[in-house]
Amino acid sequence: MMYYSRLRMLGTVGICLLGLLLCLPNALNRPMPSLPWRQIHLGLDLRGGSYLLLRIDLQSLTAARLQSLEDNARRTLLDKGLGYRDFQRDAASARLTFLPRDTGEREADIAALSDMPRAVPGEFSVQTGADGRIAVVLSHDAMVQRGRDAIGQSIEIVRRRIDATGAIDPSITRQGDDRIAVELPGISDPERIKALLGTTARMTFQLVGESGSGTTMLPMVNNPEQQLPISNHVDADGADLTNAGAVIDQQSGQWAVTLTFDRVGAAEFGALTRANVGKRFAIVLDNKVIEAPVVQSPITTGTGQITGSFTAQQATDLALLLRAGALPAPLAVIEQRSIGPSLGADSIRAGAISLAVGFVLVVIFMALFYGRFGLYADIALLANLILMMAILSLFEATLTLPGMAGILLTLGMAVDANILINERIREEVKRGRGPLQAMQVGFERATGTVIDSNATAFLAHVMLFVFGAGPVRNFALTITIGIATTLFTTLVLSRLLMVRWYANTRPQTLPV
């Protein structure tokens, strides 16, 4: 137990030196661009920045699904030669209702609608009411699942939009059933990002019709007072875009947005323009008409261009939104907080001071109470801190103020382990054992206790990390890493230092 082979000794020292090497990027500038340079990133409370809490509009998600079901229901009934009257959608009750053309067609209508494809099994049911209307009712479980999927999809789209702005180290997490928390370190004025996240960016291509049934009056983007009657039927969808970019139009010299469709989108867009030469079709973004050109000739190349008196920033942001994809439902900012860089610097200073003071007090305590072995414990404690920072740097983790508190608490836990070992050795000395035997028995009896206590703490903080959120996760992360490094430095490094000291000096008594 008290013997260290040369290979084991070199491995222990090598791990400590590797940890020191991984910590260097946090204190030095990168010497070469091609050199891997992993650093610890500072969180919002340390660096300053902005916090946004977004809520997804689940009712609009239901309304969109009802609109899709209405289009499918109309098409299904017409394909089977069945008629209908007075379609109505009610997002609050998640139902679509209509009157059959003739009461004799009621059973045929129900049978036809029951065979419509469902996004998930049991998504909707077809019912009849006392007022003679037929209802297509969305199931609660299906809408809950759709809401969960929408949150996951929204988080990914929000991440793509924020990454495209160049924001560094954003944190995007889910909160509850309908909320997304966004932390933007270093960004004190998030107005542009708020505008990007508040835009659903669902682009559709629909024909301009005549006022009346089957159309909706939509405002123009550049002139909200001017409205056009837009057909409710979506002829092509921006979801089929593969790329979008901001360019300067060669003819007008103004900024424009180029579009590239995938195979399905190119076919739909080609069919739309081929069947409607000489007619106007509208490019609609979030229920606002960007432009409504006349189809001069079929567009079958799968590419197009949008002009609309854009500024450079507007064209760039629109292209960014289209590349990132449309949100499944609108997001609303329900909470916003900003932390200035000076407050973040104060937090860093306070955290660093508390960490330094705590470390110095522990070092003094161990040296006074346990002498040489206390100094070895202090060396192990310093190595513990270096290894923690090295692992955080390796994974480019984000450090917050609770994370710094977790590091300080970890050092306290590491001291507990060293105290337990030294006290065990002291007890064996009092029982009359020789130096080598006292060290060996003391380590053997303390090791099981140290491992058991740290293992339970490790499991508790893993659960805290899995089920926690935000600052709680950062606190749990630093302690979880610290427990692993504590076991190494306490049971391996400090023992190595004692063994090498004993092998070199062969003392008659132990300095405990």
C-alpha positions as CSV (number, residue, x, y, z in Angstrom):
1,M,0.0,0.0,0.0
2,M,2.9,2.4,0.7
3,Y,5.0,1.4,-2.3
4,Y,5.0,3.5,-5.4
5,S,6.5,2.1,-8.6
6,R,8.5,4.5,-10.9
7,L,5.7,4.3,-13.5
8,R,3.0,5.1,-11.0
9,M,5.0,8.0,-9.6
10,L,5.7,9.4,-13.1
11,G,2.0,9.0,-14.0
12,T,0.9,11.0,-11.0
13,V,3.3,13.8,-11.6
14,G,2.4,13.8,-15.3
15,I,-1.3,14.3,-14.5
16,C,-0.5,17.3,-12.3
17,L,1.8,18.8,-15.0
18,L,-0.9,18.2,-17.6
19,G,-3.4,20.0,-15.4
20,L,-1.1,23.0,-15.1
21,L,-0.6,23.1,-18.8
22,L,-4.3,23.1,-19.5
23,C,-4.8,26.0,-17.1
24,L,-2.3,28.2,-18.9
25,P,-4.7,29.4,-21.6
26,N,-6.7,31.2,-18.9
27,A,-3.7,33.4,-18.1
28,L,-1.9,33.8,-21.4
29,N,-2.8,35.1,-24.9
30,R,-3.0,32.5,-27.7
31,P,0.5,32.5,-29.4
32,M,-0.7,31.0,-32.7
33,P,-4.2,31.0,-34.2
34,S,-3.9,27.3,-35.1
35,L,-3.0,26.3,-31.6
36,P,-5.9,24.7,-29.5
37,W,-6.6,27.2,-26.8
38,R,-9.4,26.1,-24.5
39,Q,-10.4,28.5,-21.7
40,I,-13.0,28.8,-19.0
41,H,-15.8,31.1,-20.0
42,L,-17.4,33.5,-17.6
43,G,-21.1,33.4,-17.0
44,L,-23.5,36.3,-17.0
45,D,-23.1,37.2,-13.4
46,L,-19.3,37.5,-13.7
47,R,-18.9,39.0,-17.2
48,G,-22.0,41.1,-17.4
49,G,-24.6,40.9,-20.2
50,S,-28.3,40.3,-20.7
51,Y,-30.9,37.7,-19.6
52,L,-34.0,37.1,-21.6
53,L,-36.9,34.8,-20.6
54,L,-39.1,33.8,-23.6
55,R,-42.5,32.2,-23.6
56,I,-43.8,30.2,-26.5
57,D,-47.4,30.9,-27.6
58,L,-48.8,27.4,-27.4
59,Q,-52.3,28.6,-28.4
60,S,-51.0,29.8,-31.7
61,L,-49.5,26.4,-32.2
62,T,-53.0,24.9,-31.8
63,A,-54.4,27.5,-34.2
64,A,-51.8,26.7,-36.8
65,R,-52.6,23.0,-36.6
66,L,-56.3,23.7,-36.9
67,Q,-55.6,25.7,-40.0
68,S,-53.7,22.8,-41.5
69,L,-56.5,20.4,-40.5
70,E,-59.0,22.7,-42.2
71,D,-57.1,22.7,-45.4
72,N,-56.8,18.9,-45.3
73,A,-60.5,18.5,-44.4
74,R,-61.7,20.7,-47.3
75,R,-59.4,18.8,-49.7
76,T,-60.5,15.4,-48.4
77,L,-64.2,16.2,-48.6
78,L,-64.0,17.7,-52.1
79,D,-61.9,14.7,-53.4
80,K,-64.8,12.4,-52.3
81,G,-67.5,14.7,-53.8
82,L,-68.8,15.8,-50.4
83,G,-69.7,19.4,-49.6
84,Y,-69.4,21.6,-46.5
85,R,-70.6,24.9,-45.0
86,D,-69.4,27.4,-42.4
87,F,-66.0,26.1,-41.3
88,Q,-65.0,27.5,-37.9
89,R,-61.8,27.2,-35.8
90,D,-61.7,27.5,-32.0
91,A,-58.1,27.4,-30.7
92,A,-59.2,27.7,-27.1
93,S,-61.1,24.4,-27.3
94,A,-58.8,22.9,-29.9
95,R,-61.6,22.0,-32.3
96,L,-62.6,22.6,-35.9
97,T,-66.3,22.5,-36.8
98,F,-68.4,22.7,-40.0
99,L,-71.9,22.0,-41.3
100,P,-72.4,19.2,-43.9
101,R,-73.8,20.3,-47.2
102,D,-76.7,17.8,-46.7
103,T,-77.7,15.9,-43.6
104,G,-77.6,12.7,-45.6
105,E,-73.9,13.1,-46.1
106,R,-73.1,13.3,-42.4
107,E,-71.9,9.7,-42.0
108,A,-69.9,9.9,-45.2
109,D,-68.3,13.2,-44.0
110,I,-67.3,11.5,-40.7
111,A,-65.9,8.5,-42.4
112,A,-63.9,10.6,-44.8
113,L,-62.4,12.8,-42.1
114,S,-61.6,9.8,-39.8
115,D,-59.3,8.5,-42.5
116,M,-57.3,11.7,-42.7
117,P,-53.6,11.2,-41.9
118,R,-52.5,12.0,-38.3
119,A,-49.2,13.5,-37.3
120,V,-49.2,11.1,-34.2
121,P,-51.5,8.2,-33.4
122,G,-54.8,9.5,-31.8
123,E,-54.0,13.1,-32.7
124,F,-57.7,14.0,-33.3
125,S,-61.2,12.5,-33.2
126,V,-64.2,13.3,-35.3
127,Q,-67.4,14.0,-33.4
128,T,-71.0,15.2,-34.0
129,G,-72.7,17.8,-31.9
130,A,-76.3,18.4,-30.9
131,D,-76.4,21.5,-33.2
132,G,-75.7,19.3,-36.2
133,R,-72.2,20.4,-36.7
134,I,-69.3,18.0,-37.3
135,A,-66.2,18.6,-35.1
136,V,-62.6,17.6,-35.5
137,V,-61.2,17.7,-32.0
138,L,-57.5,17.7,-31.2
139,S,-56.6,15.4,-28.3
140,H,-55.0,16.9,-25.2
141,D,-52.1,14.4,-25.1
142,A,-51.3,15.1,-28.7
143,M,-51.2,18.9,-28.2
144,V,-49.0,18.4,-25.1
145,Q,-46.6,16.4,-27.1
146,R,-46.7,18.9,-29.9
147,G,-45.9,21.6,-27.3
148,R,-42.9,19.7,-26.1
149,D,-41.6,19.2,-29.6
150,A,-42.1,22.8,-30.3
151,I,-40.1,23.9,-27.3
152,G,-37.2,21.6,-28.4
153,Q,-37.4,22.9,-32.0
154,S,-37.6,26.5,-30.8
155,I,-34.4,26.1,-28.6
156,E,-32.5,24.8,-31.6
157,I,-33.7,27.6,-33.9
158,V,-33.0,30.2,-31.2
159,R,-29.5,28.8,-30.8
160,R,-28.9,29.0,-34.6
161,R,-30.1,32.6,-34.7
162,I,-28.0,33.7,-31.8
163,D,-24.9,31.9,-33.0
164,A,-25.3,33.7,-36.4
165,T,-25.1,37.1,-34.7
166,G,-21.6,36.3,-33.3
167,A,-22.7,36.2,-29.7
168,I,-20.0,34.4,-27.6
169,D,-20.9,31.7,-25.0
170,P,-24.7,32.1,-25.0
171,S,-26.6,29.8,-22.6
172,I,-30.0,28.6,-23.9
173,T,-32.0,26.4,-21.6
174,R,-35.6,25.2,-21.2
175,Q,-37.6,26.3,-18.2
176,G,-41.0,24.6,-17.5
177,D,-43.4,23.6,-20.2
178,D,-43.4,26.8,-22.3
179,R,-40.4,28.9,-21.5
180,I,-36.8,29.4,-22.7
181,A,-34.1,31.2,-20.8
182,V,-31.4,32.9,-22.8
183,E,-28.2,34.3,-21.2
184,L,-26.0,36.5,-23.4
185,P,-22.7,37.3,-21.6
186,G,-21.0,40.5,-22.8
187,I,-24.1,41.8,-24.5
188,S,-25.5,44.8,-22.6
189,D,-28.0,46.0,-25.3
190,P,-29.8,43.0,-26.7
191,E,-32.4,44.9,-28.8
192,R,-31.4,43.4,-32.1
193,I,-31.4,39.8,-30.7
194,K,-34.8,40.5,-29.1
195,A,-36.1,41.5,-32.5
196,L,-34.6,38.3,-34.1
197,L,-36.0,36.1,-31.4
198,G,-39.4,37.8,-31.5
199,T,-39.8,37.1,-35.2
200,T,-41.4,33.8,-36.1
201,A,-39.9,34.0,-39.6
202,R,-42.5,31.8,-41.3
203,M,-42.4,32.7,-45.0
204,T,-45.1,31.6,-47.3
205,F,-46.0,32.2,-50.9
206,Q,-49.7,32.8,-51.5
207,L,-51.8,34.2,-54.4
208,V,-53.3,37.6,-54.2
209,G,-57.1,37.1,-54.6
210,E,-60.2,39.2,-54.3
211,S,-61.8,40.4,-51.1
212,G,-64.3,37.9,-49.8
213,S,-64.4,34.3,-48.9
214,G,-61.1,32.3,-48.8
215,T,-58.9,35.4,-48.4
216,T,-57.5,37.5,-45.5
217,M,-56.5,41.1,-45.6
218,L,-52.8,41.4,-44.7
219,P,-50.8,44.6,-44.4
220,M,-47.7,45.5,-46.4
221,V,-44.4,45.5,-44.4
222,N,-43.3,49.0,-45.6
223,N,-46.8,50.5,-45.5
224,P,-49.1,48.9,-42.9
225,E,-52.0,51.0,-44.0
226,Q,-52.0,49.3,-47.4
227,Q,-53.6,45.9,-47.2
228,L,-54.0,43.1,-49.8
229,P,-56.5,40.2,-50.0
230,I,-54.3,37.1,-49.6
231,S,-55.6,33.6,-50.3
232,N,-55.7,31.5,-47.2
233,H,-54.1,28.6,-49.2
234,V,-50.3,28.3,-48.9
235,D,-48.9,27.4,-52.3
236,A,-45.3,27.2,-51.3
237,D,-43.5,27.2,-47.9
238,G,-40.3,28.9,-46.8
239,A,-39.6,25.8,-44.7
240,D,-38.3,24.3,-48.0
241,L,-35.5,26.8,-48.2
242,T,-31.9,25.5,-48.1
243,N,-30.2,28.9,-48.2
244,A,-30.7,32.7,-48.0
245,G,-28.3,35.5,-48.4
246,A,-28.2,39.3,-48.4
247,V,-27.0,40.8,-51.8
248,I,-27.1,44.1,-53.7
249,D,-29.5,43.9,-56.6
250,Q,-27.6,44.6,-59.8
251,Q,-30.5,46.4,-61.5
252,S,-31.8,48.7,-58.7
253,G,-28.6,48.9,-56.6
254,Q,-30.7,48.2,-53.5
255,W,-30.3,45.4,-50.9
256,A,-32.2,42.2,-51.6
257,V,-32.4,38.7,-50.2
258,T,-31.7,35.7,-52.4
259,L,-33.5,32.4,-51.9
260,T,-32.6,28.8,-52.7
261,F,-35.2,26.0,-52.4
262,D,-34.6,22.3,-52.0
263,R,-36.1,19.9,-54.5
264,V,-39.6,19.8,-53.0
265,G,-39.7,23.6,-52.6
266,A,-38.4,24.2,-56.1
267,A,-41.2,21.9,-57.5
268,E,-43.9,23.7,-55.5
269,F,-42.6,27.2,-56.4
270,G,-42.3,26.1,-60.1
271,A,-45.9,24.8,-60.1
272,L,-47.1,28.0,-58.4
273,T,-45.5,30.3,-61.0
274,R,-46.3,28.0,-64.0
275,A,-50.0,27.9,-63.2
276,N,-50.3,31.7,-62.4
277,V,-48.5,33.6,-65.1
278,G,-49.9,37.1,-65.3
279,K,-51.2,36.9,-61.7
280,R,-49.9,38.4,-58.5
281,F,-48.5,36.3,-55.7
282,A,-47.5,37.5,-52.3
283,I,-44.4,36.8,-50.3
284,V,-45.7,36.7,-46.7
285,L,-43.5,36.8,-43.6
286,D,-45.3,36.4,-40.3
287,N,-48.7,37.6,-41.8
288,K,-47.1,40.7,-43.4
289,V,-46.6,41.1,-47.1
290,I,-43.0,41.8,-48.1
291,E,-43.9,42.2,-51.8
292,A,-46.5,41.0,-54.2
293,P,-45.0,40.8,-57.7
294,V,-46.7,39.7,-60.9
295,V,-45.6,36.3,-62.3
296,Q,-43.9,37.2,-65.6
297,S,-42.8,33.6,-66.4
298,P,-42.5,30.2,-64.7
299,I,-39.6,30.1,-62.2
300,T,-38.3,26.5,-62.2
301,T,-34.6,27.0,-61.2
302,G,-35.3,26.7,-57.5
303,T,-33.9,30.2,-56.8
304,G,-35.5,33.6,-56.3
305,Q,-34.9,37.1,-55.0
306,I,-36.8,39.3,-52.7
307,T,-36.6,43.1,-53.0
308,G,-38.4,45.5,-50.6
309,S,-36.3,48.6,-50.0
310,F,-34.2,46.8,-47.4
311,T,-31.3,48.4,-45.5
312,A,-28.1,46.3,-45.2
313,Q,-29.0,45.3,-41.7
314,Q,-32.6,44.4,-42.6
315,A,-31.5,42.2,-45.5
316,T,-28.8,40.5,-43.4
317,D,-31.3,39.8,-40.5
318,L,-34.0,38.5,-42.8
319,A,-31.5,36.2,-44.5
320,L,-30.3,35.0,-41.1
321,L,-33.9,34.3,-40.0
322,L,-34.7,32.3,-43.1
323,R,-31.5,30.3,-42.9
324,A,-32.1,29.5,-39.2
325,G,-35.7,28.4,-40.0
326,A,-39.1,29.4,-38.8
327,L,-40.2,29.1,-35.2
328,P,-43.1,26.7,-34.7
329,A,-44.9,29.4,-32.7
330,P,-44.2,33.0,-31.7
331,L,-41.9,33.7,-28.8
332,A,-42.6,36.6,-26.4
333,V,-40.0,38.3,-24.1
334,I,-41.7,38.2,-20.7
335,E,-38.6,39.1,-18.6
336,Q,-35.4,41.0,-19.4
337,R,-32.4,41.8,-17.1
338,S,-29.1,43.5,-17.9
339,I,-25.9,43.2,-15.8
340,G,-23.3,45.8,-16.5
341,P,-19.6,44.9,-16.9
342,S,-18.7,46.8,-13.7
343,L,-21.0,44.6,-11.7
344,G,-19.6,41.5,-13.3
345,A,-16.0,42.7,-12.5
346,D,-17.1,43.3,-8.8
347,S,-18.4,39.8,-8.7
348,I,-15.2,38.4,-10.0
349,R,-13.2,40.4,-7.5
350,A,-15.4,39.3,-4.6
351,G,-15.3,35.7,-5.7
352,A,-11.5,35.7,-6.2
353,I,-10.9,37.4,-2.8
354,S,-13.1,34.9,-1.0
355,L,-11.4,32.0,-2.8
356,A,-7.9,33.3,-2.0
357,V,-8.8,34.1,1.7
358,G,-10.4,30.7,2.2
359,F,-7.4,28.9,0.6
360,V,-4.9,30.8,2.7
361,L,-6.7,30.1,5.9
362,V,-6.9,26.4,5.1
363,V,-3.2,26.3,4.3
364,I,-2.3,28.0,7.6
365,F,-4.6,25.6,9.5
366,M,-3.2,22.5,8.0
367,A,0.4,23.6,8.5
368,L,-0.2,24.5,12.2
369,F,-2.1,21.4,13.1
370,Y,-0.3,18.7,11.1
371,G,3.2,20.1,10.4
372,R,5.0,18.5,7.5
373,F,2.0,16.3,6.6
374,G,-0.1,19.4,6.7
375,L,2.2,21.0,4.1
376,Y,1.8,17.9,1.9
377,A,-2.0,18.3,2.3
378,D,-1.6,21.9,1.2
379,I,0.3,20.9,-1.9
380,A,-2.4,18.4,-2.7
381,L,-5.0,21.1,-2.2
382,L,-3.2,23.4,-4.7
383,A,-3.0,20.5,-7.2
384,N,-6.7,19.9,-6.6
385,L,-7.5,23.5,-7.5
386,I,-5.3,23.3,-10.6
387,L,-6.9,20.1,-11.8
388,M,-10.4,21.5,-11.3
389,M,-9.6,24.5,-13.4
390,A,-7.9,22.3,-16.0
391,I,-11.0,20.1,-16.5
392,L,-13.2,23.2,-16.7
393,S,-10.8,24.6,-19.3
394,L,-10.7,21.4,-21.3
395,F,-14.5,21.3,-21.7
396,E,-14.7,25.1,-22.1
397,A,-17.2,25.3,-19.2
398,T,-18.9,28.5,-18.2
399,L,-18.1,29.6,-14.7
400,T,-20.7,31.5,-12.7
401,L,-20.7,32.9,-9.1
402,P,-22.4,29.8,-7.7
403,G,-19.7,27.8,-9.6
404,M,-17.0,29.7,-7.7
405,A,-18.8,28.9,-4.5
406,G,-18.8,25.3,-5.5
407,I,-15.0,25.4,-6.0
408,L,-14.5,26.9,-2.5
409,L,-16.8,24.3,-1.0
410,T,-14.8,21.6,-2.8
411,L,-11.6,22.8,-1.2
412,G,-13.3,22.5,2.2
413,M,-14.3,18.9,1.4
414,A,-10.8,18.1,0.3
415,V,-9.4,19.4,3.6
416,D,-11.9,17.1,5.5
417,A,-10.4,14.1,3.7
418,N,-6.8,15.1,4.5
419,I,-7.8,15.8,8.2
420,L,-9.4,12.3,8.4
421,I,-6.2,10.7,7.1
422,N,-3.9,12.6,9.3
423,E,-6.0,12.0,12.4
424,R,-6.0,8.2,11.6
425,I,-2.2,8.3,11.4
426,R,-2.0,10.2,14.6
427,E,-4.2,7.6,16.4
428,E,-1.9,4.8,15.2
429,V,1.2,6.6,16.4
430,K,-0.5,7.0,19.9
431,R,-1.1,3.2,19.9
432,G,2.6,2.6,19.6
433,R,2.9,1.6,16.0
434,G,6.1,2.4,14.1
435,P,6.2,5.2,11.5
436,L,5.7,3.0,8.4
437,Q,3.1,0.8,9.9
438,A,1.2,3.9,11.3
439,M,1.1,5.5,7.9
440,Q,0.0,2.3,6.2
441,V,-2.8,1.4,8.7
442,G,-3.9,5.0,8.9
443,F,-4.3,5.3,5.1
444,E,-6.1,1.9,4.9
445,R,-8.6,2.8,7.6
446,A,-9.3,6.3,6.3
447,T,-9.5,5.4,2.6
448,G,-12.9,3.5,2.9
449,T,-14.4,6.4,4.8
450,V,-13.1,9.0,2.4
451,I,-14.4,7.1,-0.6
452,D,-17.8,6.5,0.9
453,S,-18.4,10.1,1.9
454,N,-17.3,11.5,-1.4
455,A,-19.3,8.9,-3.4
456,T,-22.5,9.9,-1.7
457,A,-21.8,13.5,-2.2
458,F,-20.9,12.8,-5.9
459,L,-24.2,11.0,-6.5
460,A,-26.2,13.8,-4.8
461,H,-24.6,16.5,-6.9
462,V,-25.0,14.5,-10.1
463,M,-28.7,14.4,-9.4
464,L,-28.6,18.1,-8.7
465,F,-26.9,18.7,-12.1
466,V,-29.4,16.5,-14.0
467,F,-32.5,17.9,-12.5
468,G,-31.3,21.4,-11.6
469,A,-31.3,24.5,-13.9
470,G,-29.1,27.6,-14.4
471,P,-26.9,28.5,-11.5
472,V,-27.7,25.3,-9.6
473,R,-26.3,23.2,-12.4
474,N,-23.0,25.2,-12.4
475,F,-22.7,24.8,-8.7
476,A,-23.3,21.1,-9.0
477,L,-20.8,20.8,-11.9
478,T,-17.9,22.3,-10.1
479,I,-18.5,20.2,-7.0
480,T,-18.9,17.0,-9.1
481,I,-15.5,17.7,-10.8
482,G,-14.0,18.7,-7.5
483,I,-14.9,15.4,-5.8
484,A,-13.2,13.5,-8.6
485,T,-10.0,15.6,-8.3
486,T,-10.2,15.4,-4.5
487,L,-10.0,11.6,-4.5
488,F,-7.0,11.7,-6.8
489,T,-5.0,14.4,-4.9
490,T,-5.9,13.0,-1.4
491,L,-5.5,9.3,-2.0
492,V,-2.8,9.4,-4.6
493,L,-0.8,12.6,-4.6
494,S,-0.6,13.3,-0.8
495,R,0.3,9.6,-0.2
496,L,3.0,9.8,-2.9
497,L,4.5,12.9,-1.1
498,M,4.5,11.0,2.3
499,V,6.0,7.9,0.8
500,R,8.8,9.8,-1.0
501,W,9.6,11.7,2.2
502,Y,9.7,8.5,4.3
503,A,11.9,6.7,1.7
504,N,14.4,9.5,1.7
505,T,14.6,10.2,5.4
506,R,13.6,6.9,7.2
507,P,12.4,8.9,10.4
508,Q,12.1,7.2,13.8
509,T,9.0,9.3,14.6
510,L,6.3,10.9,12.4
511,P,5.7,14.7,12.5
512,V,2.1,14.6,13.4
